[in-house]
Amino acid sequence: MDRRQFFAAAAAGGTAIAAAPVCARGNKTMPPDAVGLLYDSTLCVGCKACVASCKQANDMPLEFSTEDRLWDTPLDISGKTLNVIKAFRHGTAERKDSEENGFAFAKKSCLHCVDASCVSACPVKAMKKDAKTGVVSYDKNACIGCRYCVAACPFGVPRFTYDSPTPQISKCQLCQHRWPEGRYAACAEVCPTGATLFGRVDDLKKEIARRRALKPGQATVYPRGRLGGPDQSYPGVAAKYVDHVYGEKELGGTQMLMLSGVPFEKLGYPKLPDQSFASQSETLQHTLYGGLVAPIAFLGALTWVAKRNVKHDESGTDGGSDGR
């Protein structure tokens, strides 16, 4: 088959493949018993008890960002810090949870996406999503250090310990190792105001709906720790929230849901589409490789380059002996 015949055959095959219907993968759905966190920024006082408790529960080292090195002062999540509290500030910062001349707090940790990009990108299944709880976990024994999960995550959550002789990925795993003891996420367990709340996602959504239905200033009760656990509720007043629950729809939803009194962009959370990136990338991959479109095109290009660079001598032989 000469070059012209090869490309004609490849084109015919590609046309047939292109004519076949390609079904886009939709977003994956949340397991019925999925667990997660509710973070209510209006209740957060910035005490960072959750940061210290997370470190203790996960045996994470201290991280210093000041010269005196007197206490743990992480500036962001990292290979040494799985959970951190950040602050938004504007103008005089006189009013809490106000966009103008106010301030607000934000929690940074893994959101445990329903259709996680890190799980989709991992070539060796070191990143896994539990079929029952929905928790996105990391298996260091399976990891090959490619860091695809780091590049894939739209929230910048998985971090790689570059400064370690035995590097690995670090991310929140909702303290699964504490569950057999009857305990739960350390950040929610110690939160004094209930700003971070642990529970089944369905129950957390009901609590969110209850809070959003209240009028600002109305007397209410806020649960603490774990929904469905021992009653640790305390009286308070309803807050004024922005009309958005972050994580409800972003990229198909997350298992960490957030309420805030200021726009989430101010808290460092990006605007994202409802369709997950994982569904988009996997649909593209299946389109290209499912019908061998990309391999055929690549092989065709290689063949053309090879044929173009083959030199024929005038006798019609391709580099054979001249008989001398």
Steps between C-alpha positions, in 0.01 A plus 500: 500500500652832397460825693198617302318171551583498873357846559193418294437191716566693821263776393228248420546333838501833681181605323328178607616547859396865503155402380452272800311672784711615795319507835620766744541374855283687747599599853532217746241495779551523874466178702181495713699468823770752410648692791661841499530839663300819522710811545305810602733798466265723701554280808879477466697716745842419354626323813674232289423226751412289195850550360670384821264206546546387139876503547477294817253248356707446184846520659602798288812706583502865597542757225663834576453819302639750754855558615431435868381142425299494821187327369349334197421769240411340165399745227331244276436129469817311420679172551502587870153655535172343384262768626544874545287806577553810288351848525343748259539866590375819338556863597472566871388142572252627760214259429514123496357329191466828313633553150555874562741594779463152641671168548414131476667164544546214255589135551745339258512121478392220266139539383461129414348559156220270390669458160857560610754618241788354703343153494440524126855618429683242714639225271559245780191550719700645787215750527177321579142600573321275748184356347305532826628809681624694196821594679792561263803322647863456406704178499868586529600140427337514157624850410775535237558871564374623162310788669220494241256546789675824597458638149143374462345638820323834433526590870875440529454251782736201456848611600828318434770488767792611287717559807477139617741216410188279473255739331129433483170678445330665799128577522209483745339155520228597750686321782380156387758339726305634800162359397550149648544672838161671463662836426480719190670793325722670756433847361126463569550325833682796659327795331357707789231674293393223264640690203628163379239227529535129413219272382321328214486735204121463475467610864742788446290620206189499720686708759607740227140538380388568857757775549429665167127508578558705815484879500825678591500571874239235577566286808613148416710209621826383346619139528865424564727206428306232317143503377322200647747476787476624859313831530754782524277772357501856629273804449587771250355731237461438129754652264457672166636273228586560137253316277733213418605170659852431385553136410134428430546507121863589429650231272210269578508567873736452794460339841625809679227765475545864596290796611632855511401859557731625225542377140706183480738656250610728785581191703719359226255250348476517119187508288465159338254334261248236605653237272800327651839529334539123537193433284627740235851358484383137503249571224780650288730206570234248408424694183863501390610156613179298510488479120879520454469840331807646669723191457410471129570869441830475689604186310410668175716801585794279596465303177497817292813633676679167458413471131605858433844440650574172326754560220506277192811461283481525122526121453173453685650329804467638855853502634599140396847382412645607162654154453864604534 
